[in-house]
Amino acid sequence: MWLTGEAFFDVKHDTAHPFIVHTSFNDVKVLGTTFNIKAYPNSKTTETSLIHGSVRIDSKSNPGNFVILKPNQKVVSNNQSETKDESVTREYKVSVLQTDSFSKKPEETKWIRSRLDIDNLPLSAIAQKLQAWYGIEVLIADEQVKDYRYSGTFENETVVKTLEALQLSYPFKFEIENNIITIKK
């Protein structure tokens, strides 16, 4: 199957019928598991988070280059094939999944439980999260507000309620027209 965006999978092991998720930059071969993939089209990275089981991530840009994840691991792969920044040239970065201190569930699967967490993020990064979360376009019309930083947790909130809550700590204005949110000072 092909994936653009983010999806959570719980796949039964079946060696006769391997389950493969194709993204623009990686193929994820499932070996019977529970995992999450985040592969948004305009993102610089693709993330695969393994909850249980095992997955193999194969690079499309570098055939033969792969990584196999163990439970509670996450791999972040670079979507930029050519870059001068040597810290980004490593194709795969494997790390341990971070868990929420309250729910004890992986941070990477909070979206499944309708929980949006923002931890000291600039408004520019929050705008990207809101676009992915609510499926709407978010534009920032004023350069100054892009660097405003916010923290908060939002459960089952509308995009309007989320923005109104953010306005309380560091004010900005927003308007919605034709399903596009424009944020300004």
N, C-alpha and C positions, 0 to 999 in steps of 0.2 A: 504494500500500500504506500501511497505518497502522502506526505504531511507537510503542510505549510501552516505555521502557527504553533499551538501548544496542545498536547494531548496526553492523557494518562491511560496506560494500558495495564491490563491484568490478563496475561496469556498463559494458557495451559500448555505444558510441555508436550510436544508431538514431533519426534525426530523425523517422521515420514513427511511432515508438512511444516517445514520451518517458516516462522513468521518474520518477515523483513519489513522494516519501516524505512522508506527512502525519503531523505530530505535533500535539499539542494546541494549540500556539501558532504553528507555522510550517509552510509547505509547502516542501520542498526539491526543486527541479526539477533533474534530473541531465542533464548535457550530455555524457555519456561520461566516466567518472571512477572514482577510488578515493577513498572518504571514510568518515568515521565520524560517527555522530550519537548524542548522549547526551541523552535526553529522558525522564527519570524523572518519574513523576506528582507527587511531592511536592517536587521541586526548584524553586528560585527562578529557575533559568536553564535554557536549552537550548543545547547546544554542537554545532556542526557543524565538523568538521575535514577539510580537503581535502588529500589526499596528492598526487594527479595529476588532471589534467583541469580541469573547471569545474563549479560548481554555482551555482544561483540560489536564494536563500532569500527567500521572500515572507512577510510578516507577515499573520497572520489578523486581528489586532486593528486593524491600520491598513492597509487595502487600498491597493495602489499603492506601499507602502514595501517596498523589497527591497534586497538586496546580492548582488553576484556575487563569489565567491571565486576567487582565483588559487591555483595550487599552493603548498603549505606555508603556507597561511593558515587561521585558525580564527576563527569568529564565535561570540560568546556573546550570546544574546538574552535579554532580561528577560521572565520569565513573569508578572510582576505588572503587570496593566494599569493599576492606579492606585496611585501611591506618592507620598509627600511628599518622599522623598529624591531631590534633583535629580541626584545622581551615578548613580542607577539608572534615571532616566527615559529616557535614550538607549536606543533600542530595540536597536541593534546595536553591539557592540564588536568590531572586527576586530583581530587580532594575528597575529604570526608563530608558527608551530608551534615548540615547544621540542623538541629532540632529546636522547635519552639519550646521555650521554657515552661509554658502553660500547658499546651496540649501534648507535648512530647512527640509530635509528628514532624516529619521533615518540612523545612521551610519551603522547599520547592513544590510541595503539593498543597499549599494553603489555598490556592485558587480554586481547588476542587470543593473546599468547604466554604466558598464565598467569602474569603477573608483576604483583604488587601493590606499588606504591611508596608509602611514607609518608614525608613530609619535614617534620618539625617540626610535625605536626598535633595539635590537641587530640583527646582521646579521643572527644568528641562527633562530630567530623568523621570520625574513623576508624570509629565505629559506623555512620555512614551509608554509608561505602565498603564495609564488611563486609556490610551488608544488600544492597547492589546486587550485590556480587561473589559472595556465597554464596547469595543468595535466601532469607535467614532474617531474622527480626526480632531486633533488638538493642536492648535497653532499658538505660538507665543509671539505677539506682535511687538513687544518691548524687550530689548536686550537686557535691560537692568533686572527684570524680574526672573530671568532664566536662572540666576544664581541664588535666589531666595531658597533657603533650606527648611525642610519640614520633617516631622516625625509624627506618626499616628497609625492606628489600626482601625480599619473600616470593615464591618461585617454586614453583608446584605444591604449596603447603601447604594443609592443612585449616584450617578456621576455628579449631579447638581448638589446633593447633600455632602458628598465628599469635598467638592470644591468650596462650598460654603464653610465647612469645618476648617479647611486649610486657611481660608481668609481670616479666621479669627486670630491666628497667631502671627501672621505676617501679611497684611492686607494687599490685595490686588483686585482687579475687576475682570469679569469675564462675560461674554455674551455667546448665545447659541443661535446660529442661523444655518438653515439647511443641513442640520446634523453635523455642523462644524463648530467646535468651541474655540473661541479666540480669547486669549488671556493677555491683559495689558496692565500697566501700572495704575 
